[in-house]
Amino acid sequence: MKLEEDILIPSALEINPYTYLDIVLKYQYYLKIINYFGGYILVQQIYKFSGKSEHQTFNDIHAMEESKLLKIISLNNKNKYILLTNTSIKYLKNKFNVASPQKPTSTQLKASCFLAEYITQPKDFFDLSKPYFWFLEKYKKEIQNFKNESPAVDKNFLNSNREKVKQINNEKIKSIDGNDRFSLLRTSKIYFDTCENGVVTILILDFDRSKSWIYNSLLEKIEPVFRNLSIYNSYNIKILTMNENRKERLEKDKSKISRKGLLFLKDINVINLNTDRFFKSMVQKESFLKDIDKLEIATLQEKLRIKSI
């Protein structure tokens, strides 16, 4: 294999030189993909993004495990997931002092699973600047057309958006650290997906979301983004859920959701990704049960307390 340039191995990272070379030459794509999804992904789902045969991907995964670049952890008696190690994180961040990766909670792993099932191009999906890039590029293009006195110039677009350019560029800058308006929605498991002809598609991950939760999220979290940025015409919602029963329930619920105050909402669609198949088994591993969110445990305990009264 001929290299375009020499590979410099940073001694400050304290990564075995042979391991470092293996990452650069064979494994960095895998590590980046897994990192997109939070540093963990189901083994079955990494095949989707590897670009290699299942046999070669299987060999690569286990070779990376032997090199301590990742851990393969049993989720239940049928499924396993991959977790990046400290060495991988040091390489990805190019820093020696990094926090050791922790096992994901139930909610975190299910969110990763939802997204891995839905997404086709992780690099594009997880590009936090994409909500703003199209607008800034179009404005730049129209400015150039105007300067060149091109008959194709969209003067209406320039005139109506002149005051918005600085605001949108600031949001793009904030997106580098995940502090822009769309990125902040991710804490509620709400994601910007695409924008076409001024219509944005927003994803909501379903964790037994109630009608009131959906309505309040639309009204209090999503609508303010569109009112403030005002470079979009409207938005569609896609609710990603885990089985057909939940889809049927959400289909009934969505028709009852109030439209009061939802000025930019166009439509709500429910998509069943059938992710339950990964989490159901005859025997659940105790180690995974211990990783359930503390909030989930507290909620269950409160329900049991109320029933016992």
SVG drawing of the C-alpha trace seen along z (x, -y; Angstrom):
<svg xmlns="http://www.w3.org/2000/svg" viewBox="-58 -44 65 62">
<polyline fill="none" stroke="black" stroke-width="0.4" points="0.0,0.0 1.5,-3.3 0.9,-6.2 0.5,-9.7 2.3,-11.1 4.2,-9.8 2.2,-8.8 3.4,-10.7 2.8,-8.8 2.2,-11.2 4.1,-9.8 2.1,-12.1 -1.0,-9.9 0.8,-6.8 -0.8,-4.5 1.2,-1.5 2.8,-2.5 1.7,0.7 -1.9,0.2 -1.8,-3.4 -0.7,-2.4 -3.5,0.2 -6.1,-2.5 -4.8,-4.8 -4.5,-2.1 -7.5,0.1 -9.8,-0.9 -10.3,-4.7 -13.5,-4.6 -15.1,-2.1 -14.1,-4.2 -15.5,-7.4 -18.8,-5.7 -19.2,-4.2 -18.3,-7.6 -21.1,-9.3 -23.6,-7.2 -22.3,-8.0 -19.4,-5.6 -21.5,-2.5 -23.5,-0.7 -25.1,2.8 -22.9,5.3 -25.6,6.1 -25.8,2.4 -22.1,1.8 -22.3,4.1 -24.7,1.6 -22.0,-1.2 -18.8,0.8 -18.7,0.9 -17.1,4.3 -18.4,7.8 -19.9,9.2 -17.1,11.7 -14.4,9.0 -16.3,6.7 -16.6,9.6 -12.9,10.1 -12.1,6.4 -14.4,6.1 -12.7,9.0 -9.2,7.8 -10.1,4.4 -11.3,6.1 -8.0,8.0 -6.1,4.6 -8.3,3.2 -9.8,0.5 -13.3,1.6 -15.2,4.0 -18.0,6.4 -20.6,6.5 -23.6,8.9 -26.9,7.0 -29.0,10.2 -28.7,13.8 -29.1,12.9 -27.5,9.5 -24.3,7.7 -23.1,4.1 -19.7,2.4 -18.2,-0.1 -15.2,-2.2 -12.3,-2.1 -10.0,-4.7 -7.4,-4.1 -10.0,-4.8 -11.2,-8.0 -7.6,-9.2 -7.1,-8.7 -10.3,-10.3 -9.8,-13.4 -6.1,-13.4 -5.7,-13.9 -4.1,-11.9 -6.4,-12.9 -9.9,-11.7 -12.7,-10.3 -13.0,-6.6 -16.1,-5.5 -18.9,-4.2 -21.5,-1.6 -24.6,-3.2 -27.8,-3.3 -30.9,-1.6 -32.2,-4.9 -28.8,-5.8 -28.4,-2.5 -32.0,-2.5 -31.5,-6.0 -28.3,-4.9 -30.2,-1.9 -33.1,-4.1 -30.7,-6.4 -28.5,-3.5 -31.6,-1.9 -32.9,-5.1 -29.7,-6.8 -27.9,-6.0 -25.1,-8.5 -23.9,-9.2 -21.3,-11.8 -24.0,-14.0 -26.6,-13.3 -24.3,-14.2 -23.0,-17.4 -24.3,-20.0 -23.9,-22.8 -26.2,-21.4 -29.3,-23.3 -27.6,-26.5 -25.1,-25.6 -27.7,-25.6 -28.9,-29.1 -25.4,-30.6 -24.3,-29.0 -27.4,-30.2 -26.8,-33.8 -23.2,-33.7 -24.2,-32.5 -26.8,-35.2 -24.3,-37.9 -21.9,-36.7 -24.7,-36.7 -25.6,-40.2 -21.9,-41.4 -21.7,-39.7 -25.0,-41.3 -26.3,-37.9 -29.9,-37.7 -30.3,-34.6 -29.8,-36.6 -32.6,-36.2 -33.0,-39.8 -36.0,-38.9 -34.0,-36.4 -31.2,-38.9 -33.5,-41.7 -35.6,-39.6 -32.7,-37.8 -30.1,-40.6 -30.7,-41.0 -30.7,-37.3 -27.3,-36.4 -25.3,-37.4 -27.8,-35.5 -27.6,-32.3 -23.8,-32.5 -23.7,-32.8 -25.8,-29.7 -23.4,-27.8 -20.5,-28.9 -22.3,-27.7 -22.9,-24.4 -19.2,-23.6 -19.6,-23.0 -23.2,-21.8 -24.7,-25.0 -26.9,-26.1 -30.7,-25.9 -31.1,-22.7 -28.3,-20.9 -29.8,-21.7 -32.9,-19.8 -30.9,-16.6 -31.0,-16.5 -34.7,-15.7 -34.0,-13.1 -35.2,-15.5 -33.0,-15.7 -32.8,-17.9 -32.9,-15.5 -33.2,-17.3 -34.3,-20.6 -35.9,-20.7 -37.5,-23.7 -37.7,-25.4 -39.5,-22.4 -37.5,-20.8 -37.9,-17.2 -37.5,-16.7 -37.0,-13.3 -38.5,-12.5 -37.4,-9.2 -40.3,-7.5 -39.8,-6.4 -43.5,-5.9 -44.1,-9.6 -47.6,-10.8 -49.8,-13.1 -49.1,-15.9 -45.3,-15.3 -45.3,-15.5 -47.5,-18.6 -45.5,-20.4 -42.2,-19.6 -43.6,-21.0 -44.9,-24.1 -42.1,-24.8 -39.0,-23.4 -39.4,-23.2 -41.7,-26.1 -39.4,-28.7 -36.5,-27.6 -38.6,-28.3 -40.0,-31.6 -36.5,-32.8 -34.6,-31.7 -37.3,-32.4 -35.5,-31.0 -37.7,-28.0 -41.3,-27.7 -42.5,-24.8 -41.5,-21.4 -42.7,-17.8 -42.3,-15.5 -41.2,-11.9 -41.7,-9.9 -39.4,-6.8 -40.9,-4.0 -40.0,-0.4 -42.9,1.9 -46.1,2.0 -48.3,1.7 -46.6,-1.6 -47.0,-2.8 -50.8,-2.0 -51.1,-3.8 -49.2,-6.9 -51.2,-7.0 -54.3,-7.3 -52.7,-9.8 -51.4,-12.1 -54.9,-12.8 -55.8,-14.1 -52.8,-16.4 -53.9,-20.0 -52.6,-22.3 -53.0,-25.4 -49.9,-27.6 -48.2,-25.2 -47.8,-27.7 -45.0,-26.0 -46.1,-22.3 -47.1,-20.7 -47.5,-17.0 -46.7,-14.2 -45.7,-10.7 -45.0,-7.6 -42.3,-5.2 -41.9,-1.7 -38.2,-0.7 -38.9,2.6 -36.0,2.0 -37.7,4.0 -36.2,7.1 -32.8,6.2 -33.9,5.8 -36.3,8.7 -35.0,12.1 -35.8,15.1 -33.1,14.2 -32.0,10.6 -28.4,10.2 -28.2,8.8 -25.3,6.6 -27.5,4.6 -30.3,4.3 -28.0,2.6 -27.3,0.0 -30.9,-1.3 -31.2,-5.0 -31.6,-6.0 -34.6,-8.1 -36.3,-5.0 -35.6,-3.1 -37.0,-5.9 -40.1,-6.1 -40.7,-2.3 -40.2,-2.5 -42.7,-5.4 -45.3,-3.4 -44.9,-0.4 -45.1,-2.7 -48.4,-4.2 -49.9,-0.8 -49.0,0.5 -50.8,-2.4"/>
</svg>
